[in-house]
Amino acid sequence: MAGAPAHLRLVQRAASGHRQSPVAPDLRRAPRIVTPGEVRRDEQSSDEPSSLEEGSLEEAPDERLVSLAARGETGAFEALYRRYAPFAINLAVRIQGNSGDVEDIVHDAFLRAHDKLAELRDGQAFKGWLGAIVVSLIRSRLRKRRLMGAFGLISKDPIDLDSIASETASPESRAQLAQVYALLQTLPADERVAWTLRHVERHRLEAIAELLGCSLATAKRRITRAQRFIQDHFVVAFEGDAL
């Protein structure tokens, strides 16, 4: 992450390293939407069984798990949950800057994904598709909280540095990181999410546009506005990566 300030390099290291998820997913809440007795399985060919052993499910590619889950194989969908719940939780925490309601957001994201599995044409794209659902839910939450905060109905979410900063981050870096996230809280949700996806998650612009459901030009404008705001209000000289 050359060119970025130290505190963002540290949060990126935490994001891409092998740290344990900041909020361990409660796999007991895996979205068992239907019980086996409630599932109506379509007739399947003899060369593709209706169910798989747990071990083979865990090793199966996303495309096969999505295909089985779309036909009502609850074990396949639970395997997807176990595989991607940590990813979804980390994504939500780093965008929000705290772990508030994150497990509920992720749980709702999987419920929505289950309901819309038939709309996913490429099973290999499940991770990115799930990420877009998580981002959409967080955007809605951020918009609601910003509106309620403007009327003095709620206070801002606290910044949870333990969830977003690397364990090796210095006190100075943690203070700078807290300042960045505090500034982000004052921005419109779309700009806040776009900037975080770019400068924390390190997504390409094309991926950000897809996650936000907007054009590439719109994604660039949102990131630029957020970047300019942070540069203007950060107490130490701030230089983010070029778009």
Summary of the structure (lengths in Angstrom):
residues: 243
radius of gyration: 19.6
end to end distance: 12.9
largest distance: 66.3
contacts: 722
relative contact order: 0.15
helix: 64%
strand: 0%
